[in-house]
Amino acid sequence: MSLHSFYTEPTLNRHGVRYYLINNGCEMDANTHFLSQTDHETRFVFQAFQMSGSDHRLYITCDATLCDTSEVTSSQQCDQRPHCTKKK
């Protein structure tokens, strides 16, 4: 499984503010960490938070690719790991 993005939004607007915890396969937040990644599972943790001005709801969206190891194109795509820079 290749996790491309993981972000939160205070509404389901889809045109509002997004806070990315993972973007382009890279950790974007100092409190977000990958624990493990395999062809079938990606495990990560993040610290819970509240967005300012929200009504205590937080909508979470993940964009991921499930890898089919028996299919060459899918397997190659999932083998490619992003080049991430360290967060400050």
C-alpha positions in Angstrom: 0.0 0.0 0.0 1.4 3.4 -1.0 0.0 6.3 1.0 0.1 9.5 -1.1 -1.7 12.0 1.1 -3.5 12.2 4.4 -5.1 15.5 5.3 -7.8 17.0 7.6 -10.5 19.6 6.9 -12.9 21.4 9.3 -15.8 20.9 6.8 -16.8 18.7 3.9 -16.5 21.8 1.6 -13.7 20.3 -0.4 -12.6 23.8 -1.3 -11.7 24.9 2.2 -8.6 24.8 4.4 -6.7 21.5 4.3 -4.0 20.6 6.8 -1.7 17.9 5.3 -0.1 15.4 7.7 1.3 13.4 4.8 1.7 14.8 1.3 3.3 13.1 -1.7 4.2 10.2 0.6 6.1 12.4 3.0 5.5 13.3 6.6 4.5 17.0 6.7 3.9 17.4 10.4 6.5 16.9 13.2 3.9 14.8 15.1 3.2 12.4 12.2 5.3 9.3 11.8 5.2 6.2 9.5 5.5 3.0 11.6 5.7 0.6 8.7 4.8 0.2 5.0 4.2 -3.1 3.1 2.4 -3.9 -0.1 -0.9 -4.4 1.8 -0.7 -2.0 4.8 0.7 1.3 5.9 0.8 2.1 9.6 1.3 5.6 10.9 0.6 7.7 13.9 -0.3 11.3 14.4 -1.1 13.5 17.4 -4.8 14.5 17.7 -5.5 18.2 17.3 -8.4 20.7 16.8 -8.4 23.2 13.9 -9.1 26.8 15.1 -12.6 28.0 14.3 -14.0 24.4 13.8 -17.1 23.1 15.5 -15.1 20.1 17.1 -15.4 18.1 13.9 -12.5 17.1 11.8 -12.8 15.3 8.5 -10.0 13.0 7.5 -9.1 12.0 3.9 -6.5 9.5 2.7 -5.3 9.0 -0.9 -3.7 5.6 -1.3 -2.8 3.0 -3.8 -3.3 -0.7 -3.0 -0.5 -2.7 -4.4 -1.1 -5.9 -6.4 2.2 -7.8 -6.2 1.1 -10.1 -9.0 0.8 -7.2 -11.5 4.1 -5.7 -12.6 3.0 -2.1 -13.1 1.3 -1.9 -9.7 4.2 -3.5 -8.0 6.7 -1.2 -9.6 4.6 1.9 -8.6 4.4 0.7 -5.0 8.2 0.0 -4.9 8.9 3.6 -5.6 9.4 5.5 -2.4 9.3 9.3 -2.3 12.4 11.4 -1.6 11.4 13.3 1.5 13.3 16.1 3.2 13.6 16.3 7.0 11.1 18.5 8.8 12.5 21.2 11.0 
